[in-house]
Amino acid sequence: MSVSLKATPRPKKLRSAVTNSPHKLPGVDMRSPRGRRYTDIVESLLDQFGEGDPDAVREIASLRLSLEDTQAEAINGDPKAREDLVRLSNLLTRRETALRNRKAKAASKPGLAAYLASKQAPATP
């Protein structure tokens, strides 16, 4: 016997602000220069990928912010920063590609209306 435990979605007003918005991070003052830059990156990502996965958007925004810091360190001559820059760039590319693929896969699924229309279409002999 298989028991399926499926979480029921909670209303937005009962969730924390961090859950509701990818713009917020616990312990970060979003009025600071880094907080505002993070918000700008999140806005750009939401325009590009939509609001389908706020955790992935938050992760990619954090990676981009770290990448910008590492680029500055590499330009200032830190030899370790060059290696970190390559690793961060590769990780960021993989995360963005995965999110882009998930978005494309979700967009390619037929909606409920298309499914119902296909079921009601007359069968051709």
DSSP file (Angstrom, degrees, kcal/mol; ACC not computed):
  #  RESIDUE AA STRUCTURE BP1 BP2  ACC     N-H-->O    O-->H-N    N-H-->O    O-->H-N    TCO  KAPPA ALPHA  PHI   PSI    X-CA   Y-CA   Z-CA
    1    1 A M              0   0    0      0, 0.0     2,-0.5     0, 0.0     0, 0.0   0.000 360.0 360.0 360.0 128.5    0.0    0.0    0.0
    2    2 A S        -     0   0    0      2,-0.0     2,-0.5     0, 0.0     0, 0.0  -0.864 360.0-161.0-104.2 127.9    1.5    3.3   -1.0
    3    3 A V        -     0   0    0     -2,-0.5     2,-0.6     2,-0.0     0, 0.0  -0.930   6.2-155.2-109.3 126.2    0.7    6.4    1.0
    4    4 A S        -     0   0    0     -2,-0.5     2,-0.7     2,-0.0    -2,-0.0  -0.891   3.4-163.7-105.6 117.9    1.3    9.7   -0.7
    5    5 A L        +     0   0    0     -2,-0.6     2,-0.5     2,-0.0    -2,-0.0  -0.887  13.8 179.9-100.2 114.5    2.0   12.7    1.5
    6    6 A K        -     0   0    0     -2,-0.7     2,-0.3     0, 0.0    -2,-0.0  -0.961  25.7-127.6-120.0 127.2    1.5   15.9   -0.4
    7    7 A A        -     0   0    0     -2,-0.5    -2,-0.0     1,-0.0     3,-0.0  -0.525  20.1-137.3 -72.9 131.8    2.0   19.2    1.1
    8    8 A T        -     0   0    0     -2,-0.3     2,-0.1     1,-0.1    -1,-0.0  -0.750  28.1-107.4 -88.1 136.4   -0.9   21.6    0.7
    9    9 A P        -     0   0    0      0, 0.0    -1,-0.1     0, 0.0     3,-0.1  -0.375  31.4-134.9 -66.0 138.3    0.1   25.1   -0.2
   10   10 A R        -     0   0    0      1,-0.1     5,-0.1    -2,-0.1    -3,-0.0  -0.653  29.3 -94.7 -90.6 149.0   -0.3   27.6    2.6
   11   11 A P    >   -     0   0    0      0, 0.0     3,-1.8     0, 0.0     4,-0.4  -0.303  34.5-117.7 -59.3 146.7   -1.9   31.0    1.9
   12   12 A K  G >  S+     0   0    0      1,-0.3     3,-1.2     2,-0.2     8,-0.1   0.813 112.2  60.5 -57.9 -32.8    0.7   33.8    1.3
   13   13 A K  G 3  S+     0   0    0      1,-0.3    -1,-0.3     7,-0.0     4,-0.1   0.676 102.4  52.9 -72.1 -14.7   -0.4   35.7    4.3
   14   14 A L  G <  S+     0   0    0     -3,-1.8    -1,-0.3     2,-0.1     2,-0.2   0.446  96.9  83.0 -96.9  -1.7    0.6   32.8    6.6
   15   15 A R  S <  S-     0   0    0     -3,-1.2     2,-0.0    -4,-0.4    -3,-0.0  -0.602  88.2 -96.4 -98.5 162.8    4.1   32.5    5.1
   16   16 A S     >  -     0   0    0     -2,-0.2     4,-1.9     1,-0.1     3,-0.2  -0.302  32.7-111.2 -73.5 162.4    7.2   34.5    6.1
   17   17 A A  H  > S+     0   0    0      1,-0.2     4,-1.8     2,-0.2     7,-0.3   0.838 118.7  56.9 -63.0 -33.3    8.2   37.5    4.2
   18   18 A V  H  4 S+     0   0    0      1,-0.2    -1,-0.2     2,-0.2     6,-0.2   0.883 107.6  47.9 -66.0 -37.5   11.3   35.6    3.0
   19   19 A T  H  4 S+     0   0    0     -3,-0.2    -2,-0.2     1,-0.2    -1,-0.2   0.889 113.3  48.1 -68.1 -39.3    9.1   32.9    1.5
   20   20 A N  H  < S+     0   0    0     -4,-1.9    -2,-0.2     1,-0.2    -1,-0.2   0.801 116.5  37.8 -73.7 -29.8    6.8   35.4   -0.2
   21   21 A S    ><  -     0   0    0     -4,-1.8     3,-1.0    -5,-0.2    -1,-0.2  -0.977  54.2-158.0-132.9 127.1    9.5   37.5   -1.8
   22   22 A P  T 3  S+     0   0    0      0, 0.0    -1,-0.1     0, 0.0    -4,-0.1   0.610  92.7  73.5 -72.6  -8.6   12.8   36.6   -3.4
   23   23 A H  T 3  S+     0   0    0     19,-0.1     2,-0.3    -3,-0.0    -5,-0.1   0.723  85.5  76.1 -74.8 -21.5   13.8   40.3   -2.8
   24   24 A K    <   -     0   0    0     -3,-1.0     5,-0.1    -7,-0.3    -3,-0.1  -0.711  55.2-175.8-100.0 141.9   14.3   39.7    1.0
   25   25 A L    >   -     0   0    0      3,-0.3     3,-1.6    -2,-0.3     2,-0.2  -0.999  33.9-109.8-130.2 135.8   17.1   38.0    2.8
   26   26 A P  T 3  S+     0   0    0      0, 0.0     3,-0.1     0, 0.0    -2,-0.0  -0.433 101.7  11.4 -65.7 133.7   17.2   37.4    6.5
   27   27 A G  T 3  S+     0   0    0      1,-0.2     2,-0.5    -2,-0.2     0, 0.0   0.543 100.6 114.7  81.2   7.3   19.7   39.5    8.3
   28   28 A V    <   -     0   0    0     -3,-1.6     2,-0.9     7,-0.0    -3,-0.3  -0.947  62.8-138.0-116.1 127.0   20.4   41.8    5.3
   29   29 A D    >   -     0   0    0     -2,-0.5     3,-1.7     1,-0.2     6,-0.4  -0.725  13.1-161.2 -80.3 108.8   19.6   45.5    5.3
   30   30 A M  T 3  S+     0   0    0     -2,-0.9    -1,-0.2     1,-0.3     9,-0.1   0.515  85.0  67.4 -73.5  -2.6   18.1   46.0    1.8
   31   31 A R  T 3  S+     0   0    0      4,-0.1    -1,-0.3     5,-0.1    -2,-0.0   0.585  82.1  94.3 -89.2 -11.7   18.7   49.7    2.1
   32   32 A S  S <> S-     0   0    0     -3,-1.7     4,-2.8     1,-0.1     5,-0.2  -0.298  94.3-104.9 -73.1 163.3   22.5   49.3    2.1
   33   33 A P  H  > S+     0   0    0      0, 0.0     4,-2.2     0, 0.0     5,-0.2   0.900 123.7  46.4 -57.2 -40.7   24.4   49.5   -1.2
   34   34 A R  H  > S+     0   0    0      2,-0.2     4,-2.5     1,-0.2     5,-0.1   0.883 111.9  51.4 -69.9 -36.4   24.8   45.7   -1.4
   35   35 A G  H  > S+     0   0    0     -6,-0.4     4,-2.2     2,-0.2    -1,-0.2   0.904 111.4  47.0 -65.2 -41.1   21.2   45.2   -0.5
   36   36 A R  H  X S+     0   0    0     -4,-2.8     4,-2.3     2,-0.2    -2,-0.2   0.891 112.1  50.3 -67.7 -38.7   20.1   47.6   -3.3
   37   37 A R  H  X S+     0   0    0     -4,-2.2     4,-2.3    -5,-0.2    -2,-0.2   0.917 109.8  51.0 -64.7 -41.6   22.5   45.9   -5.7
   38   38 A Y  H  X S+     0   0    0     -4,-2.5     4,-2.6     1,-0.2    -2,-0.2   0.921 109.5  50.6 -59.3 -44.3   21.0   42.5   -4.8
   39   39 A T  H  X S+     0   0    0     -4,-2.2     4,-2.5     1,-0.2    -1,-0.2   0.894 109.0  51.8 -61.5 -40.5   17.5   43.9   -5.3
   40   40 A D  H  X S+     0   0    0     -4,-2.3     4,-2.1     2,-0.2    -1,-0.2   0.909 110.6  48.0 -61.7 -42.1   18.5   45.1   -8.8
   41   41 A I  H  X S+     0   0    0     -4,-2.3     4,-2.4     2,-0.2    -2,-0.2   0.914 110.9  50.9 -65.6 -42.6   19.9   41.7   -9.7
   42   42 A V  H  X S+     0   0    0     -4,-2.6     4,-2.8     2,-0.2     5,-0.2   0.918 109.1  51.4 -61.2 -43.7   16.8   40.0   -8.5
   43   43 A E  H  X S+     0   0    0     -4,-2.5     4,-2.0     1,-0.2    -1,-0.2   0.916 110.4  49.1 -59.2 -43.4   14.6   42.3  -10.6
   44   44 A S  H  X S+     0   0    0     -4,-2.1     4,-1.7     1,-0.2    -1,-0.2   0.914 112.5  47.7 -62.5 -43.0   16.7   41.5  -13.6
   45   45 A L  H  X>S+     0   0    0     -4,-2.4     4,-3.7     1,-0.2     5,-0.5   0.887 109.3  52.7 -66.9 -39.1   16.4   37.8  -13.0
   46   46 A L  H  X5S+     0   0    0     -4,-2.8     4,-1.7     1,-0.2    -1,-0.2   0.875 109.1  50.4 -65.9 -35.3   12.6   38.0  -12.4
   47   47 A D  H  <5S+     0   0    0     -4,-2.0    -1,-0.2    -5,-0.2    -2,-0.2   0.879 118.4  39.7 -64.9 -36.8   12.3   39.8  -15.8
   48   48 A Q  H  <5S+     0   0    0     -4,-1.7    -2,-0.2    -5,-0.2    -3,-0.2   0.907 133.9  16.8 -79.8 -44.1   14.4   37.1  -17.4
   49   49 A F  H  <5S-     0   0    0     -4,-3.7     3,-0.4     1,-0.2    -3,-0.2   0.593  96.2-131.4-110.4 -13.9   13.1   33.9  -15.7
   50   50 A G     << -     0   0    0     -4,-1.7     3,-0.4    -5,-0.5    -1,-0.2  -0.269  39.1 -67.8  83.8-178.6    9.8   34.9  -14.1
   51   51 A E  S    S+     0   0    0      1,-0.2    -1,-0.2    -4,-0.1    -5,-0.1   0.088  92.5 114.1 -99.4  22.9    8.7   34.2  -10.5
   52   52 A G  S    S+     0   0    0     -3,-0.4    -1,-0.2     1,-0.3    -2,-0.1   0.844  84.7  22.8 -65.6 -36.3    8.4   30.4  -10.8
   53   53 A D     >  +     0   0    0     -3,-0.4     4,-2.0     1,-0.1     3,-0.3  -0.767  61.1 178.3-135.9  88.1   11.2   29.5   -8.4
   54   54 A P  H  > S+     0   0    0      0, 0.0     4,-2.5     0, 0.0     5,-0.2   0.818  83.0  57.0 -63.5 -30.8   12.1   32.1   -5.9
   55   55 A D  H  > S+     0   0    0      2,-0.2     4,-2.3     1,-0.2     5,-0.1   0.920 108.7  45.8 -65.9 -42.1   14.8   30.0   -4.2
   56   56 A A  H  > S+     0   0    0     -3,-0.3     4,-2.7     2,-0.2     5,-0.2   0.892 112.5  50.8 -66.8 -39.4   16.6   29.5   -7.5
   57   57 A V  H  X S+     0   0    0     -4,-2.0     4,-2.5     2,-0.2    -2,-0.2   0.922 110.7  49.4 -63.5 -43.3   16.3   33.3   -8.2
   58   58 A R  H  X S+     0   0    0     -4,-2.5     4,-2.1     2,-0.2    -2,-0.2   0.912 112.4  48.1 -60.5 -43.5   17.7   34.1   -4.8
   59   59 A E  H  X S+     0   0    0     -4,-2.3     4,-2.3     2,-0.2    -2,-0.2   0.927 112.8  46.6 -65.0 -45.6   20.6   31.6   -5.3
   60   60 A I  H  X S+     0   0    0     -4,-2.7     4,-2.6     1,-0.2    -1,-0.2   0.895 111.1  52.5 -65.7 -39.4   21.5   33.0   -8.7
   61   61 A A  H  X S+     0   0    0     -4,-2.5     4,-2.1    -5,-0.2    -1,-0.2   0.911 110.2  48.4 -62.3 -41.6   21.3   36.6   -7.5
   62   62 A S  H  X S+     0   0    0     -4,-2.1     4,-2.4     2,-0.2    -2,-0.2   0.899 111.3  50.4 -64.8 -40.5   23.7   35.8   -4.6
   63   63 A L  H  X S+     0   0    0     -4,-2.3     4,-2.5     2,-0.2    -2,-0.2   0.905 110.0  50.0 -64.4 -41.0   26.1   34.1   -7.0
   64   64 A R  H  X S+     0   0    0     -4,-2.6     4,-2.2     2,-0.2    -2,-0.2   0.901 110.4  50.1 -64.4 -39.4   26.0   37.1   -9.3
   65   65 A L  H  X S+     0   0    0     -4,-2.1     4,-1.9     2,-0.2    -2,-0.2   0.913 112.3  47.1 -64.4 -42.6   26.8   39.4   -6.4
   66   66 A S  H  X S+     0   0    0     -4,-2.4     4,-2.5     1,-0.2    -2,-0.2   0.877 109.7  54.6 -64.7 -37.8   29.7   37.2   -5.3
   67   67 A L  H  X S+     0   0    0     -4,-2.5     4,-2.4     2,-0.2    -2,-0.2   0.907 106.1  51.2 -62.6 -42.4   30.9   37.1   -8.9
   68   68 A E  H  X S+     0   0    0     -4,-2.2     4,-1.8     2,-0.2    -1,-0.2   0.917 111.4  47.9 -61.6 -42.8   31.0   40.9   -9.1
   69   69 A D  H  X S+     0   0    0     -4,-1.9     4,-2.1     1,-0.2    -2,-0.2   0.914 112.1  49.3 -62.7 -42.8   33.0   41.0   -5.9
   70   70 A T  H  X S+     0   0    0     -4,-2.5     4,-2.4     1,-0.2    -2,-0.2   0.860 107.2  54.9 -67.3 -35.9   35.4   38.3   -7.1
   71   71 A Q  H  X S+     0   0    0     -4,-2.4     4,-2.2     2,-0.2    -1,-0.2   0.909 108.2  49.5 -62.0 -41.5   35.9   40.2  -10.4
   72   72 A A  H  X S+     0   0    0     -4,-1.8     4,-1.8     1,-0.2    -2,-0.2   0.910 110.9  49.5 -64.2 -41.7   36.9   43.3   -8.5
   73   73 A E  H  <>S+     0   0    0     -4,-2.1     5,-2.2     2,-0.2    -2,-0.2   0.898 110.6  50.3 -63.7 -40.4   39.4   41.3   -6.4
   74   74 A A  H ><5S+     0   0    0     -4,-2.4     3,-1.3     1,-0.2    -2,-0.2   0.894 109.4  50.6 -65.2 -40.0   40.8   39.7   -9.6
   75   75 A I  H 3<5S+     0   0    0     -4,-2.2    -1,-0.2     1,-0.3    -2,-0.2   0.852 105.4  57.3 -66.2 -33.2   41.3   43.2  -11.2
   76   76 A N  T 3<5S-     0   0    0     -4,-1.8    -1,-0.3    -5,-0.2    -2,-0.2   0.451 126.9 -99.7 -78.9   0.6   43.0   44.4   -8.0
   77   77 A G  T < 5 +     0   0    0     -3,-1.3    -3,-0.2     1,-0.3    -2,-0.1   0.566  66.4 153.8 100.1  10.2   45.6   41.6   -8.5
   78   78 A D     >< -     0   0    0     -5,-2.2     4,-0.8     1,-0.2     3,-0.4  -0.623  29.9-158.8 -73.3 114.4   44.5   38.8   -6.1
   79   79 A P  H >> S+     0   0    0      0, 0.0     4,-0.8     0, 0.0     3,-0.5   0.850  90.2  53.1 -66.7 -32.8   45.9   35.6   -7.7
   80   80 A K  H 3> S+     0   0    0      1,-0.2     4,-2.1     2,-0.2     3,-0.3   0.822  98.6  65.6 -69.6 -28.8   43.4   33.4   -5.8
   81   81 A A  H 3> S+     0   0    0     -3,-0.4     4,-2.6     1,-0.2    -1,-0.2   0.812  92.9  60.8 -64.6 -29.8   40.5   35.5   -7.1
   82   82 A R  H <X S+     0   0    0     -4,-0.8     4,-1.7    -3,-0.5    -1,-0.2   0.925 107.5  43.7 -64.0 -43.0   41.2   34.4  -10.7
   83   83 A E  H  X S+     0   0    0     -4,-0.8     4,-2.1    -3,-0.3    -2,-0.2   0.923 114.7  49.5 -66.7 -43.3   40.6   30.7   -9.8
   84   84 A D  H  X S+     0   0    0     -4,-2.1     4,-3.0     1,-0.2     5,-0.2   0.873 106.9  57.2 -61.3 -36.8   37.5   31.6   -7.8
   85   85 A L  H  X S+     0   0    0     -4,-2.6     4,-2.4     1,-0.2    -1,-0.2   0.907 107.0  47.2 -61.6 -43.4   36.3   33.7  -10.7
   86   86 A V  H  X S+     0   0    0     -4,-1.7     4,-2.3     2,-0.2    -1,-0.2   0.927 114.0  47.4 -64.8 -45.2   36.4   30.7  -13.1
   87   87 A R  H  X S+     0   0    0     -4,-2.1     4,-2.5     1,-0.2    -2,-0.2   0.926 113.6  47.0 -64.0 -45.1   34.6   28.5  -10.6
   88   88 A L  H  X S+     0   0    0     -4,-3.0     4,-2.8     2,-0.2     5,-0.2   0.904 111.2  52.0 -63.9 -40.6   31.9   31.0   -9.8
   89   89 A S  H  X S+     0   0    0     -4,-2.4     4,-2.3    -5,-0.2    -1,-0.2   0.920 111.7  46.4 -61.2 -43.9   31.3   31.7  -13.5
   90   90 A N  H  X S+     0   0    0     -4,-2.3     4,-2.3     2,-0.2    -2,-0.2   0.917 113.7  48.0 -65.5 -43.0   30.9   28.0  -14.2
   91   91 A L  H  X S+     0   0    0     -4,-2.5     4,-2.4     1,-0.2    -2,-0.2   0.921 112.0  49.6 -63.5 -43.8   28.6   27.5  -11.3
   92   92 A L  H  X S+     0   0    0     -4,-2.8     4,-2.5     1,-0.2     5,-0.2   0.900 110.2  50.8 -62.6 -41.4   26.5   30.5  -12.2
   93   93 A T  H  X S+     0   0    0     -4,-2.3     4,-2.4    -5,-0.2    -1,-0.2   0.916 110.8  48.9 -62.6 -43.3   26.2   29.3  -15.8
   94   94 A R  H  X S+     0   0    0     -4,-2.3     4,-2.3     2,-0.2    -2,-0.2   0.919 112.6  47.5 -63.3 -43.3   25.1   25.8  -14.7
   95   95 A R  H  X S+     0   0    0     -4,-2.4     4,-2.3     2,-0.2    -2,-0.2   0.914 113.5  47.2 -65.4 -43.1   22.4   27.3  -12.3
   96   96 A E  H  X S+     0   0    0     -4,-2.5     4,-2.6     2,-0.2    -1,-0.2   0.898 112.2  50.3 -65.7 -39.5   21.1   29.7  -15.0
   97   97 A T  H  X S+     0   0    0     -4,-2.4     4,-2.6    -5,-0.2    -2,-0.2   0.913 110.2  49.9 -64.0 -42.8   21.0   26.9  -17.6
   98   98 A A  H  X S+     0   0    0     -4,-2.3     4,-2.3     2,-0.2    -2,-0.2   0.917 113.1  46.1 -62.5 -42.9   19.1   24.6  -15.2
   99   99 A L  H  X S+     0   0    0     -4,-2.3     4,-2.2     2,-0.2    -2,-0.2   0.902 112.4  50.5 -67.2 -40.0   16.6   27.4  -14.4
  100  100 A R  H  X S+     0   0    0     -4,-2.6     4,-2.3     2,-0.2    -2,-0.2   0.901 111.0  49.2 -62.9 -41.2   16.2   28.2  -18.1
  101  101 A N  H  X S+     0   0    0     -4,-2.6     4,-2.5     2,-0.2    -2,-0.2   0.891 110.2  50.5 -66.7 -39.8   15.6   24.5  -18.9
  102  102 A R  H  X S+     0   0    0     -4,-2.3     4,-2.3     2,-0.2    -2,-0.2   0.901 111.3  48.9 -63.3 -39.8   13.0   24.2  -16.1
  103  103 A K  H  X S+     0   0    0     -4,-2.2     4,-2.0     2,-0.2    -2,-0.2   0.915 112.5  47.3 -65.8 -42.5   11.2   27.3  -17.5
  104  104 A A  H  X S+     0   0    0     -4,-2.3     4,-1.6     2,-0.2    -2,-0.2   0.884 111.9  50.7 -66.5 -38.2   11.2   25.9  -21.0
  105  105 A K  H  X S+     0   0    0     -4,-2.5     4,-0.8     1,-0.2    -2,-0.2   0.908 111.3  47.7 -66.2 -41.1   10.0   22.5  -19.9
  106  106 A A  H  < S+     0   0    0     -4,-2.3     3,-0.5     1,-0.2    -1,-0.2   0.869 111.6  50.7 -67.0 -35.9    7.1   24.1  -17.9
  107  107 A A  H  < S+     0   0    0     -4,-2.0    -1,-0.2     1,-0.2    -2,-0.2   0.795 105.9  56.2 -72.0 -27.7    6.2   26.3  -20.9
  108  108 A S  H  < S+     0   0    0     -4,-1.6    -1,-0.2    -5,-0.1    -2,-0.2   0.664  84.7  98.3 -80.7 -15.2    6.1   23.3  -23.3
  109  109 A K  S  < S-     0   0    0     -4,-0.8     2,-0.1    -3,-0.5    -3,-0.0  -0.539  83.1-115.2 -71.9 134.5    3.6   21.4  -21.2
  110  110 A P        -     0   0    0      0, 0.0    -1,-0.1     0, 0.0    -2,-0.1  -0.425  31.2-121.1 -69.2 145.6    0.1   21.8  -22.5
  111  111 A G     >  -     0   0    0     -2,-0.1     4,-2.1    -4,-0.1     5,-0.2  -0.155  29.4 -95.3 -77.2 177.3   -2.3   23.7  -20.3
  112  112 A L  H  > S+     0   0    0      1,-0.2     4,-2.7     2,-0.2     5,-0.2   0.885 123.7  54.3 -62.4 -40.5   -5.6   22.3  -18.9
  113  113 A A  H  > S+     0   0    0      1,-0.2     4,-2.2     2,-0.2    -1,-0.2   0.906 109.5  47.3 -63.2 -41.3   -7.6   23.9  -21.7
  114  114 A A  H  > S+     0   0    0      2,-0.2     4,-2.0     1,-0.2    -1,-0.2   0.892 112.0  50.7 -67.0 -38.9   -5.5   22.2  -24.4
  115  115 A Y  H  X S+     0   0    0     -4,-2.1     4,-1.7     2,-0.2    -2,-0.2   0.940 112.2  45.8 -63.1 -47.3   -5.7   18.9  -22.6
  116  116 A L  H  X S+     0   0    0     -4,-2.7     4,-1.6     1,-0.2    -2,-0.2   0.875 110.9  53.5 -65.1 -36.6   -9.5   19.1  -22.3
  117  117 A A  H  X S+     0   0    0     -4,-2.2     4,-0.9    -5,-0.2    -1,-0.2   0.886 107.7  50.8 -65.3 -37.7   -9.8   20.1  -25.9
  118  118 A S  H  < S+     0   0    0     -4,-2.0    -1,-0.2     1,-0.2    -2,-0.2   0.839 110.0  50.3 -69.4 -31.1   -7.7   17.1  -27.0
  119  119 A K  H  < S+     0   0    0     -4,-1.7    -1,-0.2     1,-0.2    -2,-0.2   0.801 112.6  46.4 -74.7 -28.2  -10.0   14.8  -25.0
  120  120 A Q  H  < S+     0   0    0     -4,-1.6    -1,-0.2    -5,-0.1    -2,-0.2   0.551  85.7 110.2 -91.7  -8.4  -13.1   16.2  -26.5
  121  121 A A  S  < S-     0   0    0     -4,-0.9     2,-0.1    -5,-0.1    -3,-0.0  -0.435  80.5-104.4 -66.7 139.6  -11.9   16.1  -30.1
  122  122 A P        -     0   0    0      0, 0.0     2,-0.3     0, 0.0    -1,-0.1  -0.400  34.4-115.0 -67.3 139.7  -13.7   13.5  -32.2
  123  123 A A        -     0   0    0     -2,-0.1    -3,-0.0    -3,-0.1     0, 0.0  -0.563  25.2-140.5 -75.4 133.9  -11.8   10.4  -32.8
  124  124 A T              0   0    0     -2,-0.3    -1,-0.0     1,-0.1     0, 0.0  -0.836 360.0 360.0 -97.7 132.0  -10.9    9.8  -36.5
  125  125 A P              0   0    0      0, 0.0    -1,-0.1     0, 0.0    -2,-0.0   0.492 360.0 360.0 -76.3 360.0  -11.2    6.3  -37.8
